């Protein structure tokens, strides 16, 4: 059985606790929205390396929904296929030049509409599910 060091949810918990500032609170809030929107979402941690032993939190269902990266000035939620998703609320504000990726860069004090975010998460899951069925 895997120990806590290998448990992705525990690694994400530790990352949030280790930040101890608005970025941890923001990541925790967005994580809760993802988990509430997609019951049974799979949490993973990818791209662990010596310079980033905590890795990058990733939420998946039939493929990656989004990743949660932490930077000094913002929390970045990257949707690998975001360019293919409808974003009527205009939440995507980062990685806008990419061919497929789009991101939401959340800076201290930013407020993200939970309903609009849930719609993006649902759209990502629907895209992933449709991709699997093709």
C-alpha positions as CSV (number, residue, x, y, z in Angstrom):
1,X,0.0,0.0,0.0
2,X,1.3,3.4,-0.9
3,X,2.4,5.7,1.9
4,X,1.4,9.3,2.3
5,X,4.6,10.3,0.3
6,X,3.0,8.6,-2.7
7,X,-0.6,9.6,-2.1
8,X,-1.5,12.4,-4.5
9,X,-4.2,13.9,-2.4
10,X,-1.9,14.0,0.6
11,X,0.8,15.6,-1.5
12,X,-1.6,18.3,-2.6
13,X,-2.7,18.8,1.0
14,X,0.9,19.2,2.0
15,X,1.6,21.7,-0.9
16,X,-1.4,23.8,0.2
17,X,-0.3,23.8,3.9
18,X,3.3,24.5,3.0
19,X,2.4,27.7,1.1
20,X,0.8,29.2,4.1
21,X,-0.5,32.3,2.3
22,X,-3.2,33.5,-0.2
23,X,-1.8,31.1,-2.8
24,X,-2.5,28.1,-0.7
25,X,-6.0,29.4,0.1
26,X,-6.6,30.0,-3.6
27,X,-5.4,26.6,-4.6
28,X,-7.5,25.0,-1.9
29,X,-10.6,26.9,-2.9
30,X,-10.2,26.0,-6.6
31,X,-9.5,22.4,-5.7
32,X,-12.7,22.3,-3.7
33,X,-14.6,23.7,-6.7
34,X,-13.1,21.0,-9.0
35,X,-14.0,18.2,-6.5
36,X,-17.5,19.6,-6.0
37,X,-18.0,19.9,-9.8
38,X,-16.7,16.4,-10.7
39,X,-17.4,13.9,-7.9
40,X,-14.8,11.2,-8.1
41,X,-12.3,13.3,-9.9
42,X,-8.8,11.7,-9.8
43,X,-6.1,13.8,-8.2
44,X,-2.6,13.2,-9.3
45,X,0.8,14.9,-9.0
46,X,3.0,15.1,-12.0
47,X,6.4,16.5,-12.9
48,X,8.1,15.9,-9.6
49,X,11.8,16.6,-9.8
50,X,14.6,17.7,-7.4
51,X,13.8,21.4,-8.1
52,X,10.1,20.8,-7.5
53,X,9.7,17.7,-5.2
54,X,6.0,18.6,-4.5
55,X,5.3,18.4,-8.2
56,X,2.2,19.9,-9.9
57,X,-1.3,19.1,-8.7
58,X,-3.4,17.6,-11.6
59,X,-7.1,16.9,-11.8
60,X,-8.2,14.2,-14.2
61,X,-11.2,12.4,-15.6
62,X,-10.7,10.6,-18.9
63,X,-7.7,12.8,-19.3
64,X,-6.4,16.0,-17.7
65,X,-9.0,18.6,-16.7
66,X,-6.5,21.1,-15.4
67,X,-3.3,21.5,-13.5
68,X,-2.6,23.8,-10.6
69,X,0.8,25.6,-10.7
70,X,2.1,28.0,-8.0
71,X,4.1,31.1,-8.9
72,X,5.2,33.9,-6.7
73,X,2.5,36.3,-7.9
74,X,-0.3,34.0,-9.0
75,X,-1.9,30.6,-9.1
76,X,-2.2,29.2,-12.6
77,X,-4.9,26.7,-13.5
78,X,-4.0,25.4,-17.0
79,X,-6.5,23.5,-19.1
80,X,-4.5,21.6,-21.8
81,X,-7.4,21.8,-24.3
82,X,-8.7,25.1,-23.1
83,X,-8.6,26.7,-26.6
84,X,-11.2,24.1,-27.6
85,X,-13.6,24.9,-24.8
86,X,-16.3,27.6,-24.7
87,X,-15.4,30.3,-22.2
88,X,-18.4,32.7,-22.2
89,X,-17.4,34.3,-18.9
90,X,-13.9,35.0,-20.2
91,X,-12.1,33.3,-17.3
92,X,-9.1,32.4,-19.5
93,X,-6.5,35.1,-19.1
94,X,-3.3,33.3,-19.5
95,X,-1.5,31.2,-22.2
96,X,-3.8,32.8,-24.7
97,X,-1.3,32.4,-27.6
98,X,-1.1,28.6,-27.3
99,X,-2.7,26.4,-29.9
100,X,-4.5,24.3,-27.4
101,X,-3.7,25.4,-23.9
102,X,-5.5,28.1,-22.0
103,X,-5.0,29.1,-18.3
104,X,-6.6,31.1,-15.6
105,X,-4.0,33.2,-13.7
106,X,-5.4,34.1,-10.3
107,X,-3.6,36.9,-8.5
108,X,-4.1,37.9,-4.9
109,X,-7.6,39.4,-4.4
110,X,-9.0,38.0,-7.7
111,X,-12.5,36.6,-7.5
112,X,-13.4,33.7,-9.8
113,X,-17.1,33.1,-10.5
114,X,-17.7,29.6,-9.2
115,X,-20.5,28.9,-11.6
116,X,-18.5,30.0,-14.6
117,X,-15.5,27.9,-13.4
118,X,-17.7,24.9,-12.9
119,X,-18.9,25.3,-16.5
120,X,-15.3,25.2,-17.7
121,X,-14.5,22.1,-15.7
122,X,-17.6,20.4,-17.0
123,X,-16.6,21.4,-20.6
124,X,-13.2,19.9,-20.1
125,X,-14.6,16.6,-18.8
126,X,-17.1,16.5,-21.7
127,X,-14.2,17.1,-24.1
128,X,-12.1,14.3,-22.5
129,X,-15.1,11.9,-22.5
130,X,-15.9,12.6,-26.2
131,X,-12.2,12.1,-27.1
132,X,-12.3,8.7,-25.4
133,X,-15.5,7.7,-27.3
134,X,-14.1,8.6,-30.7
